[in-house]
Amino acid sequence: MRIQVPLVIEMTDEQVKQYASEFGLPAQGGTLYAREVVEHVRGRVLASVQDSVAFGETGDGTRRAGISIKR
C-alpha cells in the first residue's frame, strides 16, 4: 500500500534565519541559500518520520514501513 501525505512547512524570514543559525547552515556573504534550507528541512523531516515509533524499527530490527520524500 502506498500512502501519500502532502506536507507544507512555512517559515517567516526570521524563522529561517534562526533555523539556519541553529543547524549551522552555510551562508555566503551573509546570504543563506534557499536550497540549503529546503534540503536540510527535507532531511530532518525524513529522519524524524523514519525514526518514529509508528514507522521505525521493530524489536527484531526490521522497519515497519519504507519512507521517502517525493521530489
N, C-alpha and C positions, 0 to 999 in steps of 0.2 A: 504494500500500500504506500502511496506517495501522498504526503500532506504538505501543501504549500501554505506558508504563513507570511503574508506581506508584513513588513516591518518598516516603520519610518522613525528615524531618530532626528529630532530637531534640537539645535543648539543656537543660542544667540552668539554674536561675535565674542562677547566676554566669556561665555561658557567654553567656546572653542579655545580661546587663549588659555584659560585655566586648565582645561583638559590637556592641551599640548604641553603646558608647563609641568603638570603633574607627572606625565608619562615621558617627558624628555624628548618630545618630537622635534625634529630638526627644523630650524628656520634660518633662511639665508638672508643676511642683511635685515633681520627683524621681520621678514615676510615668511609666514607659515604657508606651506603649500597644501591646498585642499586635498589633493590625492593622498598625501601622507596621513592626514587626519582620517579620511574615509577608509583607507586600508587598515589603519590601526583599529578603528572602531569595529570594522567588519571582523577582524581577527579576534578582538575581545568578545564580541557577541558570539561568534562561533565557538570559541573556547568555553564560554560560560554555559552555553546550551549543551555542548558535548559533555561537559563535566557535571551537569546537573544530575540530581538523583533520578529524575524521570528517564533520562536518556543515557546516562553514563554506564560504567562497568557494573556488571553483576558480581555476585560473590565468586563465581568461577572464572572471572576475568574476561568474559565476553561482553559486548556492548548491546544495549537494549535497542539502539537504532543508529542508522548511519545519518549523520547530519552534514549538510553542505550549504554554502551560500551561493545562490544563483547570481551570476554576474551579468 
